[in-house]
Amino acid sequence: MYEVPNSVEIQVLAEDKTSDVVKCDLIISEIEREVLLSDMTIDKLEIIIESPAKGLWRFKDDSKVRGSVDVQYW
């Protein structure tokens, strides 16, 4: 595992709204293939998880519930 502290800026891009940019650490795992976000990062992005199993979430200041997008492997 490799860690690069305070090295990336991320932002949620929805079809009709975007979050603020959040700077965070990058951790590269040799076994994980998906992007994982910590609870701290999710909070900084102002995301509320409505149903993790169904992939439903919303922005903290928005009542519109959104669904997860398809997985992207890099």
ABEGO torsion letter per residue (X at the ends): XBBBBGABBBBBBBAABBBBBBBBBBBBBAABABBBBBAAAAAAAGBBBABAAAGBBBBAABABBBBBBBBBBX
